[in-house]
Amino acid sequence: MRKKSELPTKECAHCGLPFTWRKKWERDWERVKYCSERCRRAGKPPSTNAGP
């Protein structure tokens, strides 16, 4: 059994917070981009570029 601190982590594409590997993501870890279903539904955050 691995300690939680030894599990891989990623940064959520929507909220930017780090999240830790979960057993249910074992086969798809490379494709996981979001920390939760809520962030996945929201998608990427809107661009903050202030155009001319």
SULDA-V706746 format. One record per helix or strand of 2 or more residues. SS is the DSSP state (h for helix, s for strand). FROM is the first residue (numbers start at 1). TO is the last residue. If there is no record, write none. Layout:
ss = [SS:SS]
from = [FROM:FROM]
to = [TO:TO]
This chain:
ss = [h:s:s:h:h]
from = [4:9:18:23:37]
to = [6:11:20:25:42]
